[in-house]
Amino acid sequence: MTGAVSPDRRRFLTAGAAVVGAAASAQLWLPAAAHAAETPLPDGVFSLGVASGDPLPDGIVLWTRLAPDPLNGGGMPDRVVPVEWQLAEDHRFRKLVRRGTAQARPEYGHSVHVDVRGLRPDRVYWYRFRTGGQLSPAGRTRTAPHPHSSGGSLRMALASCQNWQHGYFTPYADMLEQDPDVVVFVGDYIYESTPSATAVRRHEGSGEPFSLAQYRNRYAQYRTDPDLAAMHAHAPFVVTFDDHEVDNDFAGEIPQDPDKQPHDAFVARLTAAYQAFYEHMPVRATAVPNGPHIRMYRRLEFGGLARLNVLDTRQYRSDQATSQTGAQDPSLTMLGAQQKRWLLNSLQDSPARWNLIASQIMMAETDLQVGEGKLWFYDAWDGYQAERNQFLQEFKQVRNPVVLSGDRHLTMISDLKEDYADPESGVVGAEFVGTSISSNGDQNQEAFRKEWDPRRPDNPHWKLLDAHRGYHLFDVGRDGIDAQVRVVDTVRQPTATPSTLARLRVEAGRPGVEVV
């Protein structure tokens, strides 16, 4: 991210640091009378619930946004509102360990991000907020293991692609029951598409979002899904964005349709979209946007067991290729020079047993051409093959690399190959492309098989291919990763029946993945 820090952003960073520094051991709310002189707030300020994210061994981010009228700009008065918060070791809040006051500012949509530090590693905590005499729902979260811990296990869920109009977010109800330690969300949290009269659930508004107010309304609508809200309140999320948080298939500052969106207009759209993303996500102040720039790639450690590298494959990429020759152009980049060096260094220097990469888009090859020749999706890593191939070569020297991806609205689980042009080349890692939460709705399985099964002989690295809605669940241990593909029977109704479609295993020290 380049450019000077804006005054608003500098003030926010300073205020955020003050909130953390003000955390004390007092075990009572601040006196409500302190704010009695203020005009009372509207009822329902905590309509969007609570969330936590980006766990550290000694810290966690706590989030809420005050929005009594969530689909109409939020409905808050145009003033700073103090919000008290508490963090406890028990769900009854009798053993408080931290508390303080954060400032919900109108310029950030009255969102609250509290970066709590000084906590104990690998511990469950409960948290809540209060303002204007109103109390938020209680949330549950968990810190990461101690940096020097080498054993233990980690239960991780992988989710992506939740289109409001295509269905209810029913997979989250099952995810809640499976009780993951952390949820990794790799993009398409919202969709920017226009409202559809024939949708399962209709998008708010009258068209695509372009302004900050419009993006806020769209995020707020998604946040009202009860299963998503419950999951956010149960476990910390690690989030990144893909294209639909802004505009389908955008690349850097280039929109999908540059003839319809001039550069200045699209930069303004990026600025609005990134700010709304920040306002609705449990991320640290390092992610406060600076105009049309946001720092999203980052690293999280889970003891000596796993290092999670979270990528940004949208903001720094070259424009997509339009031909096979273009896809092999060595000048094209998916990550940009700085992020690429960061990822290579992170992989090379990692002391972790497992090196996980959260990538919004699929890394393994998808050859769409049945028989001779190749046909690729140019928006995925197939469209940036020189850079992709460099990482595949690097994986030969990396301990247990596993890529966690989204975007496809399909379960596509693959071996990562040293060279996809040579079917006999070695396996260097594994990739789990998680299916969507709701995007593509209740897909016609017979039609899916008719379209995709003929391609399997040309893609022998695919280990599992499926089109049900759901998510992936991983139990990460020192000896291996046990994975489940969890699916639901429908997203067209508010409730669904979950099941395990498949179980897979990645053995430590043995690249690749096997169905068990």
C-alpha positions in Angstrom: 0.0 0.0 0.0 1.4 3.4 -1.0 0.6 7.0 -0.4 0.4 9.3 2.6 -1.8 8.4 5.6 -4.9 10.5 5.6 -5.8 12.6 8.7 -9.0 10.5 9.3 -6.9 7.3 9.1 -4.2 8.7 11.4 -6.8 9.7 13.9 -8.4 6.3 13.8 -5.1 4.5 14.3 -4.4 6.7 17.3 -7.8 6.1 18.7 -7.5 2.4 18.2 -4.2 2.3 20.1 -5.8 4.3 22.9 -8.7 1.8 23.2 -6.3 -1.1 23.7 -4.1 0.9 26.1 -7.2 1.9 28.1 -8.1 -1.8 28.8 -8.2 -2.2 32.6 -9.1 -4.8 35.1 -12.1 -3.1 36.6 -15.1 -5.5 36.6 -18.1 -3.3 36.1 -19.5 -1.3 33.2 -18.8 2.3 33.2 -21.6 4.3 34.8 -24.5 4.7 32.4 -25.1 8.2 33.8 -21.9 9.4 32.1 -23.8 9.6 28.8 -27.2 10.7 30.2 -26.9 14.1 28.7 -26.7 12.8 25.1 -29.7 12.4 23.0 -31.0 8.8 23.4 -30.0 6.4 20.7 -32.6 4.6 18.6 -33.6 1.1 19.7 -31.8 -1.8 18.1 -28.3 -0.4 17.7 -26.8 -4.0 17.8 -28.9 -5.3 14.9 -25.8 -6.5 13.1 -24.6 -8.6 16.0 -21.0 -9.1 17.0 -17.9 -10.8 15.7 -14.2 -11.5 16.4 -11.2 -12.2 14.2 -7.5 -12.6 13.5 -6.6 -14.5 16.6 -3.1 -14.0 18.1 -1.7 -16.0 21.0 -2.3 -12.9 23.2 -4.9 -11.0 21.3 -8.2 -10.9 19.4 -10.2 -8.3 17.4 -13.7 -7.7 18.7 -16.2 -6.1 16.3 -19.7 -4.6 16.2 -21.4 -1.9 14.2 -24.2 0.3 15.5 -27.0 0.2 13.0 -30.6 0.5 14.3 -31.8 1.0 10.6 -29.2 -1.2 8.9 -30.6 -1.2 5.3 -31.0 2.6 5.2 -27.6 3.9 6.1 -27.5 2.6 9.6 -29.9 5.1 11.3 -27.3 6.5 13.7 -27.0 10.2 14.7 -24.0 12.0 13.1 -21.8 12.0 16.2 -19.2 9.9 17.9 -20.8 7.4 20.3 -18.8 5.8 23.1 -19.3 2.0 23.2 -18.3 0.0 26.3 -16.9 -3.5 25.9 -16.1 -6.4 28.2 -14.1 -9.6 27.7 -14.5 -12.5 30.2 -13.4 -16.0 30.9 -17.0 -17.2 31.4 -20.2 -16.7 29.5 -21.9 -15.1 32.6 -19.2 -12.4 32.6 -18.3 -13.0 36.3 -14.6 -13.4 35.5 -13.8 -10.2 33.5 -10.2 -10.0 32.2 -10.5 -6.8 30.0 -12.9 -3.9 29.6 -12.8 -0.5 28.0 -14.5 2.1 25.9 -14.3 2.4 22.1 -15.4 5.3 20.0 -18.0 4.5 17.2 -17.3 7.2 14.7 -19.7 8.2 11.9 -17.0 8.4 9.3 -16.5 4.7 9.8 -20.2 3.8 9.8 -20.2 3.6 13.6 -18.3 0.4 13.4 -16.2 -0.7 16.4 -12.9 -2.6 16.2 -11.3 -3.4 19.5 -7.8 -5.0 19.3 -7.6 -6.6 22.8 -4.1 -7.7 23.9 -2.6 -9.3 27.0 -4.7 -12.4 26.8 -3.7 -16.0 27.5 -3.0 -18.3 24.5 -5.3 -21.0 23.3 -8.2 -19.9 25.6 -11.9 -19.4 25.0 -13.3 -16.0 26.0 -16.7 -14.3 25.9 -17.3 -10.6 25.0 -20.1 -8.1 24.7 -20.7 -4.4 24.0 -23.0 -1.8 25.6 -24.1 1.8 24.6 -27.0 4.0 25.4 -28.4 1.5 27.8 -28.5 -1.2 25.1 -26.6 -4.5 25.5 -25.3 -6.5 22.5 -25.5 -10.2 22.1 -22.6 -12.0 23.7 -19.9 -13.4 21.5 -17.5 -16.3 22.0 -13.9 -16.3 20.7 -10.6 -18.0 21.0 -6.9 -17.0 21.0 -4.2 -18.8 19.0 -1.9 -21.3 20.7 1.3 -20.3 22.3 4.1 -19.6 19.8 6.3 -22.3 21.2 3.6 -25.0 21.4 4.4 -27.8 19.0 1.6 -30.3 19.6 -2.1 -30.0 19.9 -4.6 -29.7 17.1 -6.5 -27.1 15.2 -10.1 -27.3 13.8 -10.5 -24.9 10.9 -13.5 -24.2 8.6 -13.1 -22.9 5.0 -15.9 -20.9 3.6 -16.5 -18.6 0.6 -19.0 -17.3 -1.9 -22.3 -16.4 -0.1 -24.8 -14.9 -2.6 -27.8 -13.6 -0.8 -30.1 -13.9 -3.8 -29.1 -17.6 -4.5 -30.2 -18.9 -1.1 -30.0 -18.9 2.7 -26.7 -19.4 4.4 -27.7 -22.7 5.8 -24.2 -24.3 5.9 -23.3 -22.0 8.8 -25.9 -23.8 11.0 -23.9 -27.0 10.6 -20.6 -25.2 10.9 -21.7 -23.9 14.3 -22.4 -27.5 15.4 -19.0 -28.6 14.3 -17.4 -26.0 16.5 -14.3 -24.9 14.6 -11.5 -22.9 16.4 -11.3 -20.5 13.5 -13.2 -19.8 10.2 -11.1 -18.9 7.1 -13.3 -16.9 4.6 -11.6 -16.5 1.3 -13.8 -14.1 -0.6 -17.2 -13.0 -2.0 -18.7 -12.1 1.3 -21.3 -10.0 -0.5 -22.3 -9.8 -4.2 -22.6 -6.5 -6.0 -25.3 -7.8 -8.4 -28.6 -5.9 -8.9 -31.8 -7.1 -7.2 -33.6 -9.9 -8.9 -37.4 -10.4 -8.7 -37.0 -14.1 -9.1 -34.3 -14.6 -6.5 -34.7 -16.8 -3.4 -34.0 -13.6 -1.4 -33.9 -10.2 -3.1 -30.9 -7.8 -2.8 -31.7 -4.5 -1.1 -31.5 -1.3 -3.2 -32.3 -0.7 -6.8 -29.1 -1.6 -8.6 -25.4 -2.4 -8.0 -23.7 -0.6 -5.2 -21.2 2.2 -6.1 -21.2 4.6 -3.2 -20.2 4.0 0.4 -23.8 4.2 1.6 -24.8 1.6 -1.0 -22.0 -0.8 0.0 -22.9 -0.3 3.7 -26.5 -1.3 3.0 -25.5 -4.4 1.1 -23.1 -5.6 3.8 -25.7 -4.8 6.5 -28.2 -7.0 4.6 -25.8 -9.9 4.5 -25.0 -9.4 8.2 -28.7 -10.0 9.1 -28.6 -13.6 8.0 -29.2 -15.5 11.3 -26.9 -18.4 10.6 -24.0 -16.1 9.5 -24.6 -13.9 12.6 -24.6 -16.9 14.9 -21.3 -18.2 13.4 -19.6 -14.9 13.7 -20.6 -14.8 17.4 -19.3 -18.3 18.0 -15.7 -18.3 16.6 -13.1 -15.9 15.2 -13.0 -15.3 11.4 -10.0 -14.7 9.3 -11.3 -12.9 6.2 -10.0 -11.7 2.8 -11.9 -10.4 -0.2 -12.2 -11.5 -3.8 -14.0 -9.7 -6.7 -17.6 -9.5 -5.8 -16.9 -7.3 -2.8 -16.2 -4.7 -5.4 -16.9 -5.7 -9.0 -16.9 -9.0 -10.8 -13.4 -10.0 -12.2 -11.8 -6.6 -11.4 -8.0 -6.5 -11.5 -6.2 -3.8 -9.5 -7.8 -0.5 -10.7 -9.3 -2.1 -13.8 -13.0 -2.9 -13.7 -14.7 -5.8 -15.6 -16.2 -3.3 -18.0 -13.8 -0.3 -18.4 -15.8 1.1 -21.3 -18.7 1.6 -18.8 -16.6 2.5 -15.7 -14.1 5.3 -16.3 -10.9 5.0 -14.2 -11.8 7.9 -11.8 -15.2 6.5 -11.2 -13.9 3.0 -10.6 -11.2 4.3 -8.1 -14.1 6.0 -6.2 -15.9 2.7 -6.3 -12.9 0.9 -4.9 -12.5 3.5 -2.2 -16.2 3.0 -1.1 -16.0 -0.8 -1.3 -12.8 -1.2 0.7 -14.1 1.1 3.4 -17.4 -0.8 3.7 -15.4 -4.1 3.8 -13.3 -2.8 6.7 -16.3 -1.4 8.5 -18.0 -4.8 8.5 -15.0 -7.2 9.2 -13.2 -8.1 12.4 -9.8 -6.9 11.2 -7.1 -4.8 12.8 -6.3 -1.2 12.2 -3.6 -2.2 9.8 -6.5 -2.8 7.4 -8.0 0.7 7.6 -8.2 1.7 3.9 -6.2 4.6 2.5 -8.4 5.7 -0.3 -8.5 2.9 -3.0 -5.9 0.9 -1.2 -6.2 -1.6 1.7 -3.6 -3.9 3.2 -5.2 -7.3 3.5 -2.4 -9.9 3.0 -1.1 -11.0 6.3 0.2 -13.9 8.3 -1.3 -15.7 11.3 0.5 -18.3 13.5 -1.1 -21.2 15.3 1.8 -22.3 17.5 4.3 -24.5 15.8 1.5 -26.4 14.1 0.4 -24.1 11.3 1.3 -20.8 9.6 -1.6 -19.3 7.7 -0.7 -16.9 4.8 -3.7 -14.9 3.8 -3.4 -13.5 0.2 -4.9 -10.6 -1.7 -5.2 -11.8 -5.3 -7.2 -8.8 -6.6 -5.6 -5.5 -5.6 -2.1 -6.0 -7.1 -2.7 -8.3 -10.1 -2.2 -7.5 -13.8 -5.2 -7.4 -16.0 -6.4 -10.8 -17.0 -5.0 -12.5 -20.1 -7.3 -13.2 -23.0 -5.4 -16.0 -24.7 -3.3 -19.0 -23.9 -0.2 -17.2 -25.0 -1.1 -14.3 -22.7 -1.7 -16.6 -19.8 1.9 -17.7 -20.0 3.4 -14.2 -20.2 6.1 -14.0 -17.5 5.4 -10.3 -16.9 1.9 -11.0 -15.6 1.5 -11.0 -11.8 -1.2 -12.2 -9.5 0.3 -10.9 -6.3 2.5 -7.9 -7.2 6.2 -7.8 -6.5 6.0 -6.8 -2.8 3.3 -9.4 -1.8 5.1 -12.1 -3.9 8.4 -11.5 -2.0 6.5 -11.5 1.3 4.9 -14.9 0.5 8.1 -16.5 -0.7 9.9 -15.3 2.5 7.1 -16.6 4.7 7.3 -20.0 3.1 11.0 -20.2 3.1 11.5 -19.1 6.7 8.5 -20.9 8.2 9.1 -23.0 11.3 5.6 -24.4 11.2 4.6 -28.0 10.6 2.0 -27.0 8.1 2.2 -24.0 5.7 -1.3 -23.0 4.7 -2.1 -20.5 2.0 -5.5 -18.8 1.9 -5.9 -17.9 -1.8 -9.1 -16.5 -3.2 -8.8 -18.3 -6.5 -7.8 -21.8 -7.6 -4.1 -22.6 -8.0 -4.3 -26.1 -9.5 -4.9 -26.3 -13.3 -8.4 -26.5 -14.7 -8.2 -27.7 -18.3 -11.7 -27.1 -19.7 -10.8 -28.6 -23.1 -11.9 -32.2 -23.5 -9.2 -34.1 -25.4 -6.2 -32.4 -27.1 -5.3 -28.8 -26.2 -5.8 -26.7 -23.2 -8.5 -24.2 -22.2 -8.2 -22.2 -19.0 -10.1 -19.8 -16.7 -7.9 -16.7 -17.1 -9.1 -15.1 -13.9 -7.7 -17.9 -11.8 -4.0 -18.8 -11.3 -4.1 -20.6 -14.7 -4.1 -17.1 -16.2 -0.9 -16.2 -14.4 1.1 -19.4 -15.1 4.7 -18.1 -14.8 4.1 -16.8 -11.3 2.0 -19.9 -10.3 4.7 -22.2 -11.6 7.4 -20.4 -9.6 5.4 -21.1 -6.5 4.9 -24.7 -7.4 8.7 -25.1 -7.8 9.1 -23.4 -4.4 6.7 -25.8 -2.8 9.2 -28.6 -3.3 11.3 -26.9 -0.6 8.4 -26.0 1.7 7.2 -28.2 4.6 3.7 -29.5 4.0 2.2 -26.7 1.8 -1.6 -26.8 1.5 -3.7 -24.2 -0.4 -7.2 -23.2 0.7 -9.2 -21.6 -2.1 -12.7 -20.5 -3.1 -14.3 -18.7 -6.0 -15.5 -21.8 -8.1 -18.8 -22.5 -6.3 -17.6 -26.1 -6.5 -15.6 -28.5 -4.4 -12.4 -29.1 -6.4 -9.8 -31.0 -4.4 -6.5 -31.5 -6.2 -2.9 -32.5 -6.0 -0.6 -29.6 -6.8 1.8 -30.7 -9.5 5.3 -29.5 -10.2 4.4 -29.0 -13.9 0.9 -29.3 -15.2 2.3 -29.6 -18.8 3.8 -32.9 -17.7 1.3 -35.3 -16.2 4.2 -37.4 -14.9 5.7 -34.5 -12.9 5.9 -34.8 -9.1 3.2 -33.8 -6.6 4.3 -30.8 -4.5 1.3 -30.0 -2.3 -2.5 -30.2 -2.0 -5.3 -27.7 -2.7 -8.8 -27.6 -1.3 -11.2 -25.4 -3.3 -14.2 -25.0 -1.0 -17.6 -25.0 -2.5 -19.9 -22.0 -1.9 -22.1 -21.2 1.0 -25.0 -20.4 -1.3 -23.8 -19.2 -4.7 -25.3 -21.1 -7.6 -28.1 -22.3 -5.3 -29.3 -25.8 -5.3 -27.4 -26.9 -8.4 -28.7 -29.6 -10.8 -26.3 -32.4 -10.1 -27.1 -34.4 -13.2 -26.3 -31.4 -15.4 -23.1 -30.7 -13.5 -21.9 -34.3 -14.0 -22.7 -34.1 -17.7 -20.6 -31.0 -18.0 -17.7 -31.8 -15.8 -17.1 -35.6 -15.8 -15.8 -35.6 -19.4 -13.1 -33.2 -18.3 -11.7 -35.5 -15.6 -9.3 -37.5 -17.8 -7.7 -34.3 -18.8 -7.3 -33.3 -15.1 -5.9 -36.4 -13.4 -4.8 -34.3 -10.4 -8.4 -33.7 -9.4 -9.2 -36.0 -6.5 -12.8 -34.9 -5.8 -15.3 -32.8 -7.8 -18.8 -31.9 -6.5 -21.4 -29.2 -6.8 -23.3 -29.2 -3.5 -23.4 -26.2 -1.3 -21.4 -26.2 2.0 -17.9 -25.8 3.4 -14.8 -27.7 4.3 -13.8 -28.7 7.8 -10.1 -29.5 8.7 -8.7 -31.1 11.8 -5.0 -30.2 11.6 -2.6 -32.3 13.6 1.1 -32.9 13.5 0.8 -36.2 11.6 -1.8 -35.1 9.1 -4.9 -33.1 8.1 -8.2 -34.8 8.2 -10.7 -33.0 6.0 -14.4 -33.3 5.6 -16.5 -31.9 2.8 -19.7 -30.8 4.7 -22.7 -30.2 2.5 -26.4 -29.3 2.9 -29.4 -30.6 1.0 -30.8 -27.1 0.2 -30.2 -23.4 0.5 -33.6 -22.5 -0.9 -35.2 -22.9 2.6 -34.1 -21.3 5.9 -33.2 -24.8 7.3 -31.4 -27.7 5.8 -30.1 -31.2 6.5 -26.3 -31.4 6.6 -24.1 -34.4 5.8 -20.5 -35.4 5.2 -20.0 -35.8 1.4 -16.4 -37.1 1.7 -13.4 -37.5 4.0 -9.9 -36.8 2.8 -6.4 -36.9 4.3 -3.2 -35.1 3.8 -0.2 -37.0 5.4 2.6 -34.9 6.9 5.7 -35.3 4.7 3.8 -36.8 1.8 2.6 -34.1 -0.7 -0.9 -34.5 -2.1 -4.3 -35.5 -0.8 -6.2 -38.8 -0.8 -9.9 -39.7 -0.4 -10.4 -42.0 2.6 
